[in-house]
Amino acid sequence: MDHRGLRRLLMAHGLITLAAAIVLTVAPGLIPSMVGIHLEPGAYLIAYLLAGAEFGFAVLSFGGSRLADAKARRLIV
């Protein structure tokens, strides 16, 4: 994959991951309920922890899309 294609892929991944993190933060039970998992309000911590990881993945994807060093991009991917 060329540099521009990888950049677009990382940007798309960052946007999708960021959107998932925001949804998990605002409505923690929404995404799990779409796949048939019911979370009790006391178990929302799981969704919040996943949202934190999703925010981190989004930052890595956005940061990786701006890198020119092939080794650094490979490490992020």
C-alpha positions as CSV (number, residue, x, y, z in Angstrom):
1,M,0.0,0.0,0.0
2,D,1.4,3.4,-0.9
3,H,1.9,6.2,1.5
4,R,-1.3,8.1,0.6
5,G,-3.4,4.9,0.8
6,L,-2.1,4.1,4.3
7,R,-2.6,7.7,5.4
8,R,-6.3,7.5,4.3
9,L,-6.7,4.2,6.0
10,L,-5.3,5.4,9.3
11,M,-7.5,8.6,9.1
12,A,-10.6,6.5,8.5
13,H,-9.7,4.1,11.3
14,G,-9.1,7.1,13.6
15,L,-12.5,8.6,12.8
16,I,-14.4,5.3,13.2
17,T,-12.6,4.5,16.5
18,L,-13.1,8.0,17.8
19,A,-16.8,7.8,17.0
20,A,-17.0,4.5,18.8
21,A,-15.2,5.9,21.9
22,I,-17.6,8.9,22.0
23,V,-20.7,6.6,21.7
24,L,-19.3,4.3,24.5
25,T,-18.8,7.3,26.7
26,V,-22.1,9.0,26.2
27,A,-24.3,5.8,25.9
28,P,-22.3,2.9,27.4
29,G,-24.9,0.3,26.7
30,L,-25.7,1.2,23.1
31,I,-23.0,-0.6,21.2
32,P,-23.1,-3.8,23.3
33,S,-26.9,-3.9,22.9
34,M,-26.6,-3.8,19.1
35,V,-24.9,-7.2,19.3
36,G,-27.3,-8.7,21.9
37,I,-25.2,-7.9,25.1
38,H,-27.1,-6.3,27.9
39,L,-25.0,-4.3,30.3
40,E,-26.4,-3.5,33.7
41,P,-25.7,0.1,34.8
42,G,-23.2,-1.3,37.4
43,A,-21.2,-2.8,34.6
44,Y,-20.8,0.4,32.6
45,L,-17.2,0.5,33.8
46,I,-16.4,-2.1,31.1
47,A,-17.7,0.2,28.4
48,Y,-15.8,3.2,29.9
49,L,-12.5,1.2,29.9
50,L,-13.1,0.1,26.3
51,A,-13.9,3.8,25.4
52,G,-10.5,4.8,26.9
53,A,-8.7,2.2,24.8
54,E,-10.6,3.4,21.7
55,F,-9.5,7.0,22.4
56,G,-5.9,5.8,22.5
57,F,-6.2,3.8,19.3
58,A,-7.7,6.9,17.6
59,V,-4.8,9.0,18.7
60,L,-2.4,6.5,17.4
61,S,-4.1,6.3,14.1
62,F,-4.3,10.1,13.7
63,G,-0.7,10.4,14.7
64,G,0.5,7.6,12.5
65,S,-1.3,9.2,9.5
66,R,1.1,12.1,9.7
67,L,4.4,10.2,10.0
68,A,6.8,9.9,7.1
69,D,9.1,7.3,8.7
70,A,8.2,3.8,7.4
71,K,9.5,2.0,10.5
72,A,7.4,4.2,12.8
73,R,4.2,3.7,10.7
74,R,4.9,-0.1,10.7
75,L,5.1,0.0,14.5
76,I,1.8,1.8,14.8
77,V,0.0,-0.4,12.3
